[in-house]
Amino acid sequence: MNLSELQNWPLQDILYRLPDYFDPEGAEGEQISVQFRLTGRESGRWCMHIADSRCWIEDDVCMNPDVSLTADSEDVRRMLRGEVN
């Protein structure tokens, strides 16, 4: 299943599926945290961690994230549909 097939799922469910697409060999030796902050109808905050060749998502705010992504949830849906970049 590719991410475009998930476009009608709740965005929280899509975020929790991101580790399914994770390449542990490509992240060997890396440690990073990414803060996702969605606004709008499906608002929320999630933290994606990559460490020890693993990837996981938590319903939480990252402490000192390496990357922070903030977007309106409808804009994220439009990206999944290929309507915007």
C-alpha positions as CSV (number, residue, x, y, z in Angstrom):
1,M,0.0,0.0,0.0
2,N,1.4,3.5,-0.9
3,L,0.6,6.7,1.0
4,S,-1.8,7.9,-1.7
5,E,-4.1,4.9,-1.0
6,L,-4.4,6.1,2.6
7,Q,-5.7,9.6,1.6
8,N,-9.2,9.0,3.1
9,W,-8.0,7.6,6.4
10,P,-7.9,9.9,9.5
11,L,-4.6,11.7,9.4
12,Q,-3.6,10.4,12.8
13,D,-3.9,6.9,11.4
14,I,-1.7,7.8,8.4
15,L,0.9,9.2,10.7
16,Y,0.9,6.0,12.7
17,R,1.5,4.1,9.5
18,L,4.7,6.0,8.6
19,P,7.0,3.6,10.4
20,D,5.7,0.9,8.0
21,Y,7.6,2.7,5.2
22,F,10.7,3.2,7.2
23,D,14.1,1.9,5.9
24,P,16.1,1.0,8.9
25,E,19.3,0.5,6.9
26,G,19.0,4.0,5.4
27,A,18.8,5.5,8.9
28,E,21.6,3.5,10.5
29,G,23.4,5.6,13.1
30,E,20.9,8.5,12.8
31,Q,18.9,10.0,15.7
32,I,16.2,12.5,14.8
33,S,12.9,13.7,16.1
34,V,10.2,15.3,13.9
35,Q,7.3,17.3,15.4
36,F,4.1,17.2,13.4
37,R,1.6,19.8,14.3
38,L,-1.7,19.8,12.3
39,T,-4.2,22.6,12.6
40,G,-7.8,22.7,11.4
41,R,-10.4,19.9,11.5
42,E,-7.9,17.1,12.3
43,S,-5.7,19.1,14.6
44,G,-3.1,17.4,16.9
45,R,0.5,17.0,17.7
46,W,2.6,13.9,17.1
47,C,6.3,13.2,17.5
48,M,8.2,10.8,15.2
49,H,11.4,9.4,16.6
50,I,14.2,7.7,14.6
51,A,16.9,6.1,16.7
52,D,18.7,2.8,16.8
53,S,17.5,1.9,13.3
54,R,13.9,2.1,14.5
55,C,11.0,4.6,13.8
56,W,8.0,5.2,16.0
57,I,5.3,7.8,16.5
58,E,3.9,9.1,19.7
59,D,0.9,11.4,20.6
60,D,3.1,14.0,22.1
61,V,5.2,17.1,21.7
62,C,8.8,16.4,20.9
63,M,11.4,17.7,23.3
64,N,13.8,19.8,21.2
65,P,12.7,18.4,17.8
66,D,15.2,18.4,14.9
67,V,12.4,19.3,12.5
68,S,9.0,20.8,13.1
69,L,6.3,20.6,10.5
70,T,3.1,22.7,10.9
71,A,0.3,22.5,8.4
72,D,-3.5,22.7,8.1
73,S,-4.9,19.3,8.0
74,E,-6.9,20.0,4.8
75,D,-3.6,21.1,3.1
76,V,-2.1,17.7,4.1
77,R,-5.1,16.0,2.6
78,R,-4.6,18.0,-0.6
79,M,-1.0,16.9,-0.7
80,L,-2.0,13.2,-0.4
81,R,-4.5,13.7,-3.3
82,G,-1.6,15.3,-5.4
83,E,-3.4,18.6,-5.6
84,V,-0.5,20.6,-4.1
85,N,3.3,20.0,-3.6
